[in-house]
Amino acid sequence: MKYYFLSFLFVGAILVSAFGFRGSKSELPPLEVFPDMDHQAKIKYQAVSEFFADGRGARMPVKGTVPMGFEIPAKPAVDGAKPARVAFTNGISYYDTGKMGDFYGDGLPTEITGDKTVFNDAFIKRGEQRYAIHCAICHGASGNGKGVTSKYGILTAFSFQQPGNTDPANAAAYRADGAIFDVITNGKGLMGGYGGNITVRDRWAIVAYIRSLQLAAKESGVTLPLQ
């Protein structure tokens, strides 16, 4: 019987220590068995800190850096009576979506081809640069779908160099410009969307560069990136 009461008291003590006295008050901090990172050595936003010389906890961005998914417009948001186009948009035009109604469009939008300060050799070079950063790892430097990831058991990405890739009648190999733009923006299958990382103009630059790879391969018979 003695061991029964001792066991009872022991279990009661555990329950009380774990759950505490319901409704009780104390000026002492509660005993936290699992703190769950409730208390961290950090500085909250817009808080004062004596650690820095200016007394502010918030730090200014490093000079010359731009936050991910954001680009400072070349012109003010409002330029006279006509608002300027912002790099990341939510419009419904072909330029913003790659679609004309319910169908993918083909050809670069007039916002690109009609601006001689944009549509030039530097535009293609910009597409080459963005492609190398975001696309080549999976789709390959030549667009043949055999990027670095294919060597590590990851499924081969779509190949832009399939036979018939420049023939709109070949549904298996051809992708319209708007379709490529839409996949870059929203992703497809295992590929995630890059709409928050690549500006609208840069997405079209990538589309233009992919076309240059296809044309170069068709004329030369090899699938190599432009030099």
TORVO-880541 format. One record per residue: residue in three letters; x, y, z of N, C-alpha, C in turn. Coordinates in steps of 0.05 Angstrom, whole numbers, plus 5000, padded with zeros to 4 digits. Layout:
BEGIN
ALAXYZXYZXYZ;...
//
This chain:
BEGIN
MET501749765000500050005000501750255000;LYS504050235014505850465016506850544988;TYR507650344972508550404945506350514927;TYR503950434932501650534917501350834921;PHE501450924947501151204953503551364942;LEU505851254945508251394934508051434904;SER507051214891506751234862504651444855;PHE502451444870500351634866501351924869;LEU502851974891503952244895505852324873;PHE507452124864509352184843508052264817;VAL505952114809504452174785503052444787;GLY501852494812500552754816502552984814;ALA504952954824506953164822507753214793;ILE507953004778508553044749506353194735;LEU503853124740501653254728501453544735;VAL501953604761501853884770504054044758;SER506453924757508754074746508454114716;ALA507153934702506853954674504654144666;PHE502354134680500054304672499654544690;GLY500954544714500654764732497954784745;PHE497554984762495055024775493255204758;ARG491055094750489255244732488255504745;GLY488755724731487755984741489656114761;SER491855994768493656114788495356334775;LYS496256524791497856744782500556754796;SER502456844782505156864794506757074780;GLU508457214794510257414782512757294770;LEU513157044776515556904765514956804737;PRO516956794720516556694693515856394694;PRO514056304676513256024676515555834669;LEU515455594678517455394671516755284644;GLU518555324625518155234598519754984593;VAL518354754591519754504585520654504556;PHE518854594538519454614509519054904500;PRO521155064501520955344494520155404465;ASP520655214447519855244419520855504407;MET523155584414524455824402522756074407;ASP521256084430519656314436521356564442;HIS523656514453525456734460528056714444;GLN528456914427530756904410532357164412;ALA534957144409536657384409536457514381;LYS534457684377534057814351533058094355;ILE533158244334532158524334529758534316;LYS527458624327525058634310525158884293;TYR523458884273523459104253522759364267;GLN523959584258523559854268523959874298;ALA525859724308526359734337529059874342;VAL529359974366531860114374533959904382;SER536359954374538559774381541059934388;GLU542259884410544760024418547159884406;PHE546759664392548959524380550259684357;PHE548459834342549459984319549860274327;ALA551660414314552360684321550060874317;ASP548260834297546061014293543660954310;GLY543860744327541660674345539260544333;ARG539360484307537060354294537560054290;GLY535559894295535859614291535659534261;ALA534059674246533859624217536259724203;ARG537159564184539559634168538759714140;MET540159904129539759974101540959764083;PRO539659714059540759514040543559594032;VAL545159394025547859444015547659613989;LYS549259813986549159993963549359833937;GLY547559883919547659763893546059503891;THR544959403913543459153912540459213908;VAL539059013896536259033890534858783902;PRO532658813917531258583928530358383907;MET530358123913529457923894526557973886;GLY525957943860523257973851522358263848;PHE524358453848523658733846525658873828;GLU524759053811526659203795525659493794;ILE527459673799526759963799526160043770;PRO523760153765523060223737524960433726;ALA525460423700527160623687525960903688;LYS523260913689521861163691520161173716;PRO519261403725517461413748514961263742;ALA513561183764511061033760509061193745;VAL509061453748507261633733508961833718;ASP508961813692510561993675508562173660;GLY507962403672505962583660503162453664;ALA501662443642498962333643498962033637;LYS501161923627501261643619502961483639;PRO501861293654503361123672505460963657;ALA507860943668509960783656509560483662;ARG510460313644510160023649512159933669;VAL511259793690512959693711513959423702;ALA516359343711517659103701516058853708;PHE514958833732513358603740510458683739;THR508858573721506158663717504158443720;ASN501658523722499458333723497358393701;GLY498358493679496558563657495458323643;ILE493658373624492458153609493158163579;SER494958333572495758363543497558133536;TYR498058113510499957903500502757943512;TYR503558193515506158253526506358143555;ASP504258143570504358063598503757773602;THR502357643584501457363588502457163568;GLY503157253544503857073522501356953508;LYS499057053516496556953504495057163489;MET493557083469491757243454488957123457;GLY487557213477484957083484485556823498;ASP484456603487484856343498487156183486;PHE488656313467490756173452493456303457;TYR495556143455498256253457498856403430;GLY500056633433500856783410503656703400;ASP504356793376506956733365508156993355;GLY510857003358512157253351512557433376;LEU514557593375515057773398512958003397;PRO512058093420510058313422511158573411;THR509358743403510159003391511559173412;GLU510959133438512359283459515459233458;ILE516159003446519058943443520059023415;THR518758923394519658973367519359263358;GLY517359403370516959683362518759883376;ASP520259793396522159963410524959913401;LYS526060083384528660033373530860063394;THR530260193416532260213438532359953454;VAL530359783450530359523465531059293447;PHE529759283423530059043406532559083388;ASN534758993399537359013385539158783393;ASP541658793386543458573393543758543423;ALA543658763437543858753466541558603479;PHE539158613466536858463475537258163474;ILE538458063452539057783450541157703470;LYS543157873473545257813493544157803521;ARG542257973526540957963552539457703556;GLY538157613535536757353536538757123540;GLU541057143528543156933531544056933561;GLN544457163572545257183600543257063619;ARG540657153615538557053633538056753629;TYR538356653604537956373599540156213613;ALA542656313612544856173625544456163656;ILE543256363667542856373696540556193704;HIS538256203691535856073700535055813686;CYS535955783661534855563644536855353637;ALA539355423632541355233621541754993640;ILE541455033666542054813684540354573679;CYS537854613669536054393662535854343632;HIS535554563617535054543588537554523572;GLY539854553584542454533570543154793557;ALA545754833553546755083541545655123512;SER545154903498544254923470541154893469;GLY539954843492537054803492536154523485;ASN538054333486537354053479536253893502;GLY535754023525534453883548536353713564;LYS538953723558540953563573542753743589;GLY541553863609543054043627544453883649;VAL545554023667547053903689545253713705;THR542753783709540953623726540453353714;SER540753323687540253063675542352853682;LYS544552943693546752763700546352653728;TYR544352743742543952663770541252533774;GLY540252393754537852233757535252393754;ILE535452653748533052823744532252793715;LEU529552773711528552733684529552953665;THR530052873640531053063620528953273615;ALA529753523615527953753610527153763581;PHE525153933575524253953547526554043529;SER526753923506528753993486527654173465;PHE528854403462528054593441529454523414;GLN531054313414532554243390531453983378;GLN529053903384527853673372527453723342;PRO527553513325526953553297524153673294;GLY523953873277521354003273520854233293;ASN522854313308522454513329521754793318;THR522254843292521455103281519055083263;ASP517754853263515354803246512854813264;PRO511155023261508755043278506854813274;ALA507054673252505254443247506054203263;ASN508554193274509453973289508854023319;ALA506553923328505653973355507353853376;ALA508853643370510453503390513053653396;ALA514153793376516753923380516554223381;TYR514554343369514454633367512954753391;ARG513954973401512655123422512455413413;ALA510055523413509755803405511155993425;ASP511856223415513256423433511656473458;GLY509056503455507356563479507256333498;ALA507456083487507455843505509955833521;ILE512255893508514855893522514756113544;PHE513756343537513556563556511856483580;ASP509556353575507756273596508956073615;VAL510455883604511855683621513955813638;ILE515456003626517456143642516056293665;THR513756403660512356563680511156383702;ASN509656183694508056023712509055743718;GLY511055643702512055373706510255173693;LYS511254923692509754703681511054443690;GLY509354253699510453993708512354033732;LEU514753933729516753953751518054233752;MET517654393732518854653731517154853745;GLY518355003764516955213778516855463761;GLY515055653768514855903754517056093762;TYR517856263742519956463747518856743744;GLY516156773745514957033742515757233763;GLY516457133787517357313808520357373808;ASN521857233791524757263790525757403765;ILE524257373743525157473717523057683708;THR524057913700522258123691520858043665;VAL518658183658517258113634519058143609;ARG520458363608522258403584524358183583;ASP525458113605527557903605526457633597;ARG523857583604522657323595522457313565;TRP521757543553521657553524524457543512;ALA526357643526529157623516530057333516;ILE529257183536529856893536528556753513;VAL525956823508524556703485526056763459;ALA526957013456528357083431531056933429;TYR532356893452534856753451534456453444;ILE532356333455531756053448531256033418;ARG529856223406529456223377532056243362;SER533956403372536556433359538056173360;LEU537856023382539155763384538055573364;GLN535455573361534155393342534955463313;LEU534955713306535655803279538555743273;ALA540255793293543155733289543555433284;ALA542155263299542454973296541454883269;LYS539255003260537954923235539754983211;GLU541155213213542855293191545555153191;SER546555103215549254983216549254683219;GLY546954573228546754283232547754193259;VAL548554383276549554303303547854463323;THR547754353348546254483369548154603389;LEU549254833381551154973399550055253405;PRO550555353428549655633434551155833417;LEU549956063412551256273397553656373412;GLN555756453398558156563410558156863407;
//
